[in-house]
Amino acid sequence: MSPTITTSSEANGNVSAATARAAASAAASAEAAGPQPVTMAKALNTALADAMSADSSVLVFGEDVGMLGGVFRITDGLTATFGEQRCFDTPLAESGIVGMAVGMAINGMRPVIEMQFDAFAYPAFEQIVSHVAKMHNRTKGMVKLPMVIRIPYGGGIGGVEHHCDSSESYYAHTAGLKVYTPATVADGYRMLREAIDSDDPVVFMEPKKMYWTKDSVDLTELRHLHEDGRSADGTTAGRTSEGRAAVARPGTDATLIAYGPSVPTALAAAEAAALEGRSLEVIDVRTIVPFDDATVCESVQKTGRAVVIAEAHGFASVSSEIVARVQERCFHYLAAPIRRVTGFDVPYPAPKLEKYYLPGVDRILDAVDDLQWED
């Protein structure tokens, strides 16, 4: 049975002095560490811990997120550090998890809930669409819903069909929800902190195949930048990721537009294209909702050609929306129709076949070659 939920002040008081000292010691160690190899999983775990330390109203719950630390260990150590009142396991009932989070958010808390896998969230879909997304509008802005729904999504881990869905289009289509999906370790930390701070509900899509990717990242620097608006050396820098796409790789000949797990694939395709003498710019969308039309269109207007890449099915998808938005805004700049490279419109295949289903470098380069290069 899940523990009884107390108020945020009571929850904060449950952290023992010894635990607080241990957390402070760990933070001090991190202060001296500087940039070091960090996995996406570690960045997300640190973002949760830092958010819980900074704000006693933040709490984490879901299936097996407590002592086990989650299927992918993203919540590892949170129960030991913050106690069972602030990071705890729930029954296997996604609708109940989301419904409980709605009540908590209405009453001043900032719940962060985990859907164990992408397709496991579907039993909670009615709650998300009918209540999470509509509460702010239904109450004429009087009730805010500051909650984060973390969803590991996408393929590339050799899972079966109920563990590898790309369900972002469902949430992006639902007015009232923000939809984030990081593609770098630094963005994993930065965007999760921003999602937790948001007064609007955020569906936080985590590319599960990227949990174990590593980048050289200074988590302390990111912490300072988020909490103080300044880096550790006192310099200021912009810290908002919401609604801002990133140029992951500059180029001049064509634009590859991708998000989440497709960004590394797009970068690999751009690297391969460079060996053939073709310069491809890669845009990382970062937040699907809100969408950064300006950055995406600036790139396409410069290059005149575009390919949208996503693991999800192509029909009625986020990739479809991106194509439509770019075409509407960049029509007179386009030298060729916009192409898409997506997952095929079939259920997710068996593990041994997923390499044929997922967008790959060869499929992307084939699409680029088909962008009417002849004068």
C-alpha positions in Angstrom: 0.0 0.0 0.0 1.3 3.5 -0.8 2.2 5.7 2.2 -0.2 8.4 3.3 0.4 11.7 1.6 1.2 14.6 4.0 1.4 18.3 3.3 4.6 19.6 1.6 5.9 21.1 4.8 5.4 17.8 6.6 7.1 15.9 3.8 10.0 18.3 4.0 10.3 17.6 7.7 10.5 13.9 7.2 14.0 14.2 5.8 16.4 13.5 8.6 19.3 15.7 9.5 21.7 12.8 8.5 20.0 12.5 5.1 20.2 16.3 4.6 23.9 16.2 5.5 24.5 13.4 3.1 22.8 15.3 0.3 24.8 18.4 1.1 28.0 16.3 1.0 27.1 14.9 -2.3 26.3 18.3 -3.7 29.7 19.6 -2.4 31.5 16.8 -4.1 29.7 17.6 -7.4 30.7 21.3 -7.0 34.4 20.3 -7.3 33.9 17.7 -10.1 33.5 20.0 -13.1 32.6 18.5 -16.5 32.6 14.7 -16.6 31.0 11.9 -18.5 27.3 11.8 -17.5 24.6 9.5 -18.8 21.1 10.8 -19.7 19.8 8.7 -16.9 22.1 10.3 -14.4 21.2 13.8 -15.6 17.5 13.1 -15.2 18.1 11.6 -11.8 20.1 14.6 -10.7 17.4 17.0 -12.0 14.8 15.2 -9.9 17.0 15.3 -6.8 17.8 18.9 -7.3 14.2 19.9 -7.8 13.1 18.0 -4.7 15.9 19.7 -2.7 15.0 23.1 -4.0 11.2 22.8 -3.5 9.5 20.7 -0.8 6.3 20.6 -2.8 7.9 18.4 -5.5 7.3 14.7 -5.1 7.8 11.6 -7.3 5.7 8.5 -7.5 4.7 5.7 -9.9 5.2 2.0 -10.3 8.5 0.7 -8.8 10.0 4.2 -8.6 10.7 3.8 -4.8 13.3 1.4 -3.5 13.9 -0.2 -6.9 14.6 3.2 -8.5 12.4 2.7 -11.5 12.8 0.2 -14.4 15.5 2.4 -15.9 16.8 3.6 -12.5 15.9 7.2 -13.1 14.6 7.6 -9.6 17.4 5.7 -8.0 18.2 6.9 -4.5 15.4 9.4 -4.2 13.5 7.4 -1.6 16.6 6.9 0.5 17.4 10.6 0.4 14.0 12.2 0.7 11.9 9.5 2.4 8.8 7.5 1.4 6.6 10.5 1.8 8.2 12.2 -1.3 9.2 9.3 -3.5 7.0 6.2 -3.3 5.5 3.3 -5.2 1.9 3.1 -6.3 -0.4 0.3 -7.3 -0.3 -0.9 -11.0 -3.0 1.6 -12.0 -1.9 4.4 -14.3 -5.3 6.1 -14.3 -5.2 6.2 -10.5 -1.6 7.6 -10.6 -2.6 10.4 -12.9 -5.8 11.1 -11.0 -4.0 11.3 -7.7 -1.4 13.7 -9.3 -4.2 16.0 -10.5 -5.6 16.3 -6.9 -2.2 17.0 -5.5 -1.4 19.6 -8.2 -4.7 21.4 -7.5 -3.8 21.5 -3.8 -0.4 23.2 -4.2 2.0 20.3 -4.8 4.2 19.6 -7.9 3.9 15.9 -8.6 6.3 14.2 -11.0 4.8 10.8 -12.0 6.4 8.0 -14.1 4.6 5.9 -16.6 6.8 2.8 -16.7 6.7 2.5 -20.5 5.1 4.5 -23.3 2.2 2.2 -24.0 1.6 1.6 -20.3 0.3 5.2 -20.2 -2.8 4.5 -22.3 -5.0 3.4 -19.4 -4.5 6.9 -18.1 -5.2 8.6 -21.4 -8.8 9.6 -20.4 -7.5 11.3 -17.3 -4.8 13.2 -19.2 -7.1 14.4 -22.0 -10.2 15.1 -20.0 -8.8 16.5 -16.8 -5.0 17.3 -16.9 -5.2 19.1 -20.2 -8.5 20.9 -19.6 -8.4 22.0 -15.9 -6.8 25.4 -16.4 -9.2 26.3 -19.2 -12.2 24.9 -17.5 -11.6 27.0 -14.4 -10.9 30.2 -16.4 -7.3 30.1 -15.3 -8.1 30.0 -11.5 -6.7 26.4 -11.1 -3.2 25.6 -12.3 -1.9 22.1 -12.7 1.9 22.0 -12.2 2.6 18.4 -12.9 5.0 16.4 -15.0 4.1 13.1 -16.6 7.4 11.3 -17.4 7.1 8.8 -20.3 10.0 6.6 -21.5 9.3 6.2 -25.2 10.6 5.0 -28.6 12.5 2.0 -29.8 16.0 0.9 -30.0 16.2 -1.3 -26.9 15.0 -4.6 -28.4 11.6 -4.4 -26.6 8.3 -5.7 -27.8 5.3 -3.7 -29.1 4.0 -2.6 -25.7 7.3 -1.2 -24.7 8.5 0.8 -27.7 5.6 3.0 -28.9 6.2 6.6 -30.0 3.1 8.2 -28.6 4.0 11.9 -28.8 1.4 12.7 -31.4 -1.5 11.9 -29.0 -0.3 14.4 -26.5 0.8 17.0 -29.0 -2.7 16.9 -30.5 -4.2 17.6 -27.1 -4.6 21.3 -26.4 -3.5 22.2 -22.9 -0.5 20.0 -22.7 3.2 20.9 -23.2 5.3 18.2 -24.7 9.1 18.1 -24.2 11.6 15.6 -25.5 15.3 16.0 -24.8 18.0 14.7 -27.1 21.1 15.5 -25.2 22.3 14.8 -21.7 22.4 18.5 -20.8 18.9 19.1 -22.1 17.8 16.1 -20.1 18.7 18.0 -16.9 17.8 21.4 -18.1 14.4 20.6 -19.6 13.2 18.4 -16.7 14.0 21.2 -14.3 12.0 23.6 -16.4 9.1 21.1 -16.8 8.9 20.7 -13.0 8.9 24.5 -12.6 6.1 25.0 -15.1 2.6 25.9 -13.8 1.2 24.0 -16.8 1.1 20.2 -17.2 4.1 18.8 -19.1 4.3 15.4 -20.8 8.0 14.7 -20.6 9.0 12.2 -23.3 12.3 10.5 -22.5 14.0 8.6 -25.4 14.7 5.3 -23.6 17.4 4.2 -25.9 19.4 7.3 -24.9 19.3 6.7 -21.2 22.8 5.2 -21.4 24.4 7.7 -23.8 27.1 9.9 -22.3 28.2 13.5 -22.8 30.8 15.6 -20.9 28.5 17.7 -18.8 29.0 19.9 -15.7 25.8 19.2 -13.7 26.8 21.8 -11.1 27.0 24.4 -13.8 23.5 23.5 -15.0 22.2 23.6 -11.5 23.6 27.1 -10.9 22.3 28.3 -14.3 18.8 27.0 -13.6 18.4 28.1 -10.0 20.3 31.4 -10.1 20.2 32.3 -13.8 24.0 32.4 -13.5 26.7 29.8 -14.2 29.2 28.8 -11.5 31.6 31.5 -12.5 28.9 34.2 -12.2 28.3 34.8 -15.9 24.7 35.0 -17.1 23.2 33.0 -19.9 19.7 32.1 -21.2 18.3 29.1 -19.4 14.9 28.6 -21.1 14.5 25.7 -23.4 10.7 25.8 -23.8 9.7 26.7 -27.3 13.3 26.9 -28.5 14.7 24.5 -31.0 18.5 24.1 -31.3 20.8 24.0 -34.2 22.6 20.7 -33.4 24.8 20.9 -36.5 25.1 23.8 -38.9 24.9 23.2 -42.7 24.0 24.9 -46.0 22.5 22.4 -48.4 19.5 20.9 -46.7 17.9 20.8 -43.2 17.2 17.7 -41.2 14.5 18.3 -38.6 14.4 15.8 -35.8 13.5 15.4 -32.1 14.3 13.0 -29.2 15.7 9.7 -30.3 15.9 10.7 -34.0 18.4 13.5 -33.4 21.5 11.3 -33.0 20.4 9.4 -36.2 20.1 12.7 -38.0 23.5 13.8 -36.8 25.0 10.5 -38.0 23.4 11.0 -41.4 24.8 14.5 -41.6 28.2 13.2 -40.8 28.0 10.6 -43.5 26.7 13.2 -46.0 29.7 15.4 -45.3 32.0 12.6 -46.5 30.1 12.8 -49.8 30.5 16.6 -50.0 27.0 17.6 -48.9 26.4 20.0 -45.9 23.3 19.2 -43.9 22.0 21.3 -41.0 20.4 19.4 -38.1 17.6 21.0 -36.1 16.7 19.5 -32.7 13.1 20.5 -32.0 13.4 19.9 -28.2 9.9 21.0 -27.3 7.2 19.7 -29.6 4.6 21.9 -27.8 5.3 24.8 -27.9 6.9 24.5 -31.3 9.7 26.8 -32.4 8.6 27.9 -35.9 11.2 30.6 -36.1 14.3 28.5 -35.7 13.1 25.7 -37.9 11.9 28.0 -40.7 15.1 30.2 -40.6 17.1 27.0 -41.3 14.8 25.9 -44.1 14.7 29.3 -45.7 18.5 29.2 -45.7 18.9 25.8 -47.2 15.8 25.5 -49.4 15.4 21.8 -48.7 14.2 19.8 -45.7 13.7 16.2 -44.4 11.7 15.5 -41.2 12.8 12.5 -39.2 10.9 10.7 -36.5 10.5 7.1 -35.1 6.7 7.5 -34.9 4.3 6.4 -37.7 4.2 9.0 -40.5 0.4 9.2 -40.9 -1.3 12.0 -38.9 1.8 12.5 -36.8 4.1 15.2 -35.3 6.2 14.9 -38.5 3.1 15.6 -40.6 2.5 18.8 -38.6 6.1 19.9 -39.0 5.9 19.5 -42.7 2.7 21.5 -42.9 4.0 24.3 -40.7 7.2 24.6 -42.7 5.4 24.4 -46.1 3.0 27.2 -45.0 5.8 29.5 -43.9 8.6 28.6 -46.3 6.8 27.8 -49.6 8.6 30.4 -51.7 12.0 29.3 -50.4 11.6 25.6 -51.1 13.6 24.1 -54.0 12.0 20.7 -53.5 9.0 19.1 -51.6 9.7 18.3 -48.0 10.4 14.7 -47.4 9.8 12.5 -44.3 11.7 9.5 -42.9 9.6 7.9 -40.2 8.6 4.6 -38.7 6.3 2.5 -41.0 2.6 2.6 -40.5 2.5 -0.9 -38.8 2.5 -2.0 -35.2 6.0 -2.0 -33.7 7.8 -5.1 -34.9 9.6 -7.9 -33.0 13.0 -7.0 -31.6 15.0 -8.6 -34.5 13.1 -6.5 -37.0 13.2 -3.1 -35.4 16.4 -2.0 -37.3 14.3 -2.2 -40.5 11.5 -0.3 -38.9 13.4 2.6 -37.3 14.7 5.5 -39.4 18.4 4.9 -40.2 21.2 6.7 -41.9 20.7 5.1 -45.3 17.0 5.9 -45.4 17.7 9.5 -44.5 20.4 9.9 -47.2 18.1 8.3 -49.7 15.5 11.0 -48.9 18.1 13.7 -49.1 19.2 12.4 -52.5 15.6 12.7 -53.6 15.3 16.5 -52.9 15.5 17.5 -56.6 19.1 18.6 -56.7 19.3 19.1 -60.5 19.0 22.7 -61.7 
